[in-house]
């Protein structure tokens, strides 16, 4: 019995599903895989393919990905996000939160440049990409600094970072609903709607398939505070839900209502058409 073919498509990090070559492209790439990396691009450019330039484009796209090559547009986006550093830090100095220990601009820029070529592009599809810092403070303390209100102190009092963290999200005021997540049949209410917790899990899965993640609860208030510092609000019409904390029997969520940021909770077993989740890319040291 022959063994199943295991080509390049099976070696892509599942967390960063940016380009998966089809079976024919995967087999074709096998011709160049054993070449010295410095020779692959020229070999692909000069090779003859039955499919012609279509196959050459597929292989070049895959090679760009595994070598981390960014397009001019992707480089421009990296530079644009890196340029947000000063204003993102200023969010916290204006709130009188000490910034000792915060990541440097050089560290943040190095991380941005290390991201897979398609990650920022996937995130930008949801709106304007924004650099966010998470201070080593609890959410309720930060909420007080921006004069917000909590309706569920129990579920938010221990939420926060131990040291400065950072990441990326989008400052879209209200995230659009994904009907494939809300409706069981992905179209309408004919076969019912999904429960809140199931929707949060599906949003997480959707984002991870794009090389992103779901916004963690500890990023909620810092993200809202940074948006306010720019004269924006998040979740005016709907609300952002987060993964259920260990030991909790409800889901945490956040929104903007009555002119302030509100922290709330909702039933994981009900089904709300107002539930949304935000994408997130966690910053790391490189």
HUDALIN-V996139 format. One record per backbone hydrogen bond with DSSP energy under -0.5 kcal/mol. CO is the residue of the C=O (numbers start at 1). NH is the residue of the N-H. E is the energy in kcal/mol with one decimal. If there is no record, write none. Layout:
co=[CO,CO]
nh=[NH,NH]
e=[E,E]
This chain:
co=[5,7,8,13,14,16,19,22,23,24,25,26,28,29,29,32,36,36,37,39,40,41,42,43,47,49,51,52,52,53,54,55,56,57,58,59,60,61,62,63,64,65,71,72,73,74,75,76,77,78,79,81,82,84,85,86,87,88,89,89,90,91,92,93,96,99,104,105,106,107,108,109,110,111,111,112,116,116,118,119,120,121,123,124,128,130,132,133,134,135,135,137,138,138,139,140,141,142,143,144,149,152,152,153,153,156,156,159,165,166,167,168,169,173,177,178,178,179,182,183,188,188,189,192,195,196,197,198,199,200,201,202,203,204,205,206,207,207,208,213,216,217,219,220,221,222,223,224,225,226,227,227,228,235,239,239,240,245,251,252,253,254,255,255,257,260,261,262,262,263,264,266,267,268,270,272,274,276,278,280,281]
nh=[7,10,11,16,17,18,21,26,27,28,29,30,31,32,33,35,39,40,41,43,44,45,46,47,49,52,54,55,56,57,58,59,60,61,62,63,64,65,66,67,69,68,75,76,77,78,79,80,81,82,83,84,85,88,89,90,91,92,92,93,94,95,97,96,98,102,108,109,110,111,112,113,114,114,115,115,119,120,122,123,124,125,126,127,171,169,167,135,165,137,161,161,141,142,143,144,145,146,148,147,263,155,156,156,157,140,159,139,134,283,132,281,130,235,179,181,182,183,194,186,185,191,192,184,199,200,201,202,203,204,205,206,207,208,209,210,210,212,211,280,219,220,223,224,225,226,227,228,229,230,230,232,231,256,241,276,254,248,266,242,264,240,257,262,260,257,149,255,264,151,253,251,270,197,196,275,239,241,215,213,168]
e=[-0.5,-1.9,-2.0,-2.1,-0.6,-2.1,-0.6,-2.8,-2.3,-2.4,-2.4,-1.0,-1.5,-1.7,-1.1,-1.2,-2.6,-1.0,-0.6,-2.1,-2.6,-2.1,-1.6,-1.1,-0.5,-1.1,-1.1,-0.6,-1.6,-2.5,-1.7,-2.5,-2.2,-2.3,-2.1,-2.4,-2.6,-1.8,-2.4,-1.8,-2.6,-1.2,-2.5,-2.2,-1.8,-2.1,-2.4,-2.1,-2.3,-2.6,-1.8,-1.7,-1.5,-2.5,-2.4,-2.3,-1.1,-0.5,-1.3,-1.5,-2.3,-0.7,-3.0,-1.2,-0.6,-2.1,-2.3,-2.7,-2.3,-1.9,-2.5,-2.3,-0.9,-0.7,-0.8,-0.9,-1.6,-0.6,-2.6,-2.2,-2.8,-0.9,-2.0,-1.3,-1.9,-1.8,-2.2,-0.6,-2.1,-2.4,-0.9,-0.7,-0.5,-2.0,-2.6,-1.8,-1.5,-1.2,-2.9,-1.2,-2.4,-0.8,-0.6,-1.2,-2.1,-0.5,-1.4,-2.9,-3.3,-2.6,-3.0,-2.0,-2.8,-3.9,-0.8,-1.7,-2.3,-2.3,-2.8,-0.8,-0.5,-0.5,-1.4,-2.2,-2.1,-2.2,-2.1,-2.0,-2.5,-2.2,-2.2,-2.7,-2.6,-2.4,-1.9,-0.5,-1.4,-2.7,-1.7,-2.3,-1.6,-1.7,-2.1,-2.2,-3.0,-2.2,-2.0,-2.4,-1.9,-0.8,-0.9,-2.9,-1.9,-2.7,-0.5,-1.5,-2.1,-2.1,-2.0,-2.1,-3.1,-2.3,-0.5,-3.0,-1.2,-2.2,-2.6,-2.0,-0.5,-3.1,-1.8,-2.8,-1.1,-2.2,-3.1,-1.1,-2.0,-3.0,-2.9,-1.6,-2.2]
